[in-house]
């Protein structure tokens, strides 16, 4: 009788461990998916910030070129920008 009880207890323990292990694997997979999504969102935000900085820098460079051209040709900045 004692062997049957021990075998039953071992079986229940093994099944419980198996169930916990599967739940742990699922949770780990969910964690990895969430981390990947966070990383992707961060990269997209960084790319948007870089794109905005490049566009702002290009606009400033264009304005500086217009100012230099206006001074060199002794005309208004608006006239230099129109050229």
Residue pairs with C-beta under 8 A, 6 or more apart in sequence:
66 77
66 80
66 81
67 77
67 80
69 80
69 83
70 76
70 77
70 79
70 80
70 81
73 79
73 80
